[in-house]
Amino acid sequence: MIERDMYLGLCEGSALKTHFQTVHFRYTPPQYSFLPGLLEIFKSKIGNHLNESSYLISVSVRFTYLIQELDEMKESKRVLIKDKSIQDIDIVDDRLEDIYPDIKNLPFGSDQECIESIYLACIWSNLSEDIIVDSESYNDLNPQHSNHWCITINNILDKCEYKLSNCLNQYLNELKKTITVNQLIGQANSNSSHDLNAEELKLKSLQKLTSSGSAARKLDQMYSMGSNIVEKATNKMRILNINDTILPIDKGFLDFIMDYLFPDANLRQSNVSSNQVINKVDSSDDFFFKKMSLLKASSLKNDGLLNKFVICLNLINQLGKSAALAQLWQEFVLELRYRYDSAVLIPGLEGDLKKVQSEDSMKAPDLSRCLLHQKIQMLNCCIKKKLERQQIEKEIEQQIETECPKNNSDEDEFFDCEDEQPVIAEGRFKQFGELTLLRKPSEPLYVPKTQEPAPMTEDMLEQHASVLLNLGNNDDASLLRAKIQSASLLSDMQAFKAANPGCVLEDFVRWYSPRDWVQVEIKETDSDSNEEKITKKYDLSNRMKIPGNMWVEVWENAKSVPVRRQKRLFDDTKEAEQIFEWLNSLSIGQIIEHTLPIIFYSSIYTCYAEAFNLELSSITESIFEAMIDKAIKITRNNDTNKYQDLVNYIKSFEQIVTLMKSLNAKFKNRKAKIADADMEEVENFLKKLLKQSLDQEFCQINIENGAHSVIGLLISRLCRKKNSIRKPKISRYLNEYQSIKSSIDVSEDEEDEDAKNMNNVLLPFEKPFQREYILRSSVPRPAPYSRQSPQRMYCRINNIEFKLAGAFTEDTMFF
């Protein structure tokens, strides 16, 4: 629709009067389509009484050329139809990466074109009317001769749909759902045809209880043989009464996801290399990782197990809604359960899995990460502890077999019991330097094998602190609090006594707390000379000698018990079951809540990677820092209501990257043929376009030297349409610009060679999309003897309108 801005008015002052007049048509009168007709109108308005040679009309012209209009972007990869069920996605060949959607990256950007149109304006200023020829058949105004070019970009960033911000909004919408996974899936499959009866379930349970180490030993054998096949939890779903034929996610697609999450459990053993490339940030970018490490999420490099799982969870939520999300979550928990039962460590949590397997001590959960990450780390601690216990049992069995050889004698042997049994040291780890026991100087002091402190997640620490605070402040509460806190101390004392028979508390203090074994000065009187002598010796510190000291009481109550026969400080079985109970009890909204820090970390990582690949760090740095600061506060405080602010930041990133990709596609394509020496100037020009386009819908940038600049030559190539180039016309323009290009051989069979040779030749463009004229003069009005006054008329001509706007001044003193 055309905006018909009409102006009519009068301005009077200083003995001059100016009339403002406007003419607007929806069509262009043929006789006024070009400059001669417009000059005729202008001359008629300023006065026919004047002689044409007595005054001069100055003409300024601007021709606007349409470089590109809005076109729908072609899809570069297969996109699933939203109303299509995930069950329709099935395996048709081995190239799964071409069949299934991208599960390695979050969607980013927009499939819509964000630039509506690009215009080039060529300007000629203050030309004399008698040197311009502007008609339908011929025109002197060649754009290549103009030294003043201006490019205009009209963007529609606010009207585009952005994939990452949209899917995050959809993900946040699931927060309100309180339905649990079991309600979505478990009850719907209660009548499965694959149900096992109760006797079969009991039998399987008993088999697991009676063969605790068999699964791990079998897996060790499989790994030693070079096999990395681990039985999938999907095959265990029959035990849980789940019929996979009515679930929203197809089994093939589900196996494809689980194989990606757990590569060591790949059932398909596919040799096809993945075509899906993961967006990554340079590992040497210290600024980025230093900032991102403050977020309470998961893996810093976005390649951890939970990062990959949450990306898949987001994709499944888009395709199959809550039921599909619940199915993937249950499959993930089943895989964790199977790995715990089989004593197989969970990959993707602490970096290199082989390094974790070789470490003697278990790594406590990282409290700087999110709670879900801590829970899975705790589960890995349980598996690590289980493996250690199985290894100890295996060593004991081997020791018994070596110490108790088979006796082939048929006669029984009997021995008399000795009055005093010798005390045997157990649980020794290594000798503690050159120290010896105080009461047995000939016996070295040994470091015992001890239990590691029980690892805790942040919710366990809060619960433990709450229990201690609720005990009160009386003497009984203080005693109970001390006993709770001294459980680890009691275990270490028992292990020390077992490893060092005949030891005393002082021996334990020398190893466990060297600061409490201090040097003291004692004054003694010599009986012979009655002189006082100062001798130095080591003794317990003053705090150890306080009456009722907890260390003394614990030492007196501690028995000689090696670590293998002690009560476990860290009950891995109990903790693992509590973790699985917690994972299975989560509702859909709670699953989303616990995965929000991870998915927003991956989203920010994706934004930075996209901007980094396009070298837009200087433009996005301020937005990135503001987004990171906001994300740190939200993830640390677990404020789910503020995540929408992060979505807005991410949308801004998507707009920047989408616009830059669109500009690159238009100005850096094969048709542009940019030389390596000019690439830097072109990139700086595009970044300048990007900055101004982000601030306003209509962006205008002047191009210095017009067609003779690097940017001008680039635009000339982009404006040239292949269909409009004809051989005779080319030859004529080649002759015209002989000084620029000496000679070009034009062959009818070599169109590509023609285009190559014409890269530096200045050819006229197509017809302008819009023509604008400004006519100026200074003449006496309304009479020949009046004072000279300024006269001005503006004209705009295009396919849909014809508009004139004049400001005509006359003298009111001498009229």
Secondary structure as UniProt FT lines:
FT   STRAND          9..13
FT   TURN            14..15
FT   STRAND          16..25
FT   HELIX           30..32
FT   HELIX           35..46
FT   TURN            48..49
FT   HELIX           52..54
FT   STRAND          58..69
FT   TURN            82..83
FT   HELIX           86..88
FT   HELIX           96..99
FT   STRAND          115..128
FT   HELIX           129..131
FT   HELIX           143..145
FT   STRAND          148..155
FT   HELIX           157..159
FT   HELIX           163..173
FT   HELIX           174..176
FT   HELIX           182..186
FT   HELIX           187..189
FT   TURN            190..191
FT   TURN            193..194
FT   HELIX           198..210
FT   TURN            212..213
FT   HELIX           214..224
FT   TURN            225..226
FT   HELIX           233..236
FT   TURN            237..241
FT   TURN            244..245
FT   HELIX           251..261
FT   HELIX           263..265
FT   TURN            283..284
FT   HELIX           286..292
FT   TURN            293..294
FT   TURN            300..301
FT   HELIX           305..341
FT   TURN            342..343
FT   HELIX           353..358
FT   TURN            367..368
FT   HELIX           371..403
FT   STRAND          428..436
FT   TURN            441..442
FT   STRAND          444..448
FT   HELIX           458..469
FT   TURN            470..471
FT   HELIX           475..485
FT   HELIX           487..499
FT   TURN            501..502
FT   HELIX           505..512
FT   HELIX           514..516
FT   STRAND          517..525
FT   TURN            527..529
FT   STRAND          532..540
FT   HELIX           542..545
FT   TURN            547..548
FT   HELIX           550..557
FT   HELIX           563..565
FT   HELIX           572..585
FT   HELIX           588..613
FT   TURN            614..615
FT   HELIX           617..637
FT   HELIX           640..642
FT   HELIX           643..667
FT   TURN            670..672
FT   HELIX           676..678
FT   HELIX           679..695
FT   STRAND          698..704
FT   HELIX           706..708
FT   HELIX           710..719
FT   HELIX           722..724
FT   HELIX           727..736
FT   TURN            737..740
FT   TURN            748..749
FT   HELIX           751..757
FT   TURN            758..760
FT   STRAND          770..780
FT   TURN            784..785
FT   STRAND          788..798
FT   STRAND          802..811
//
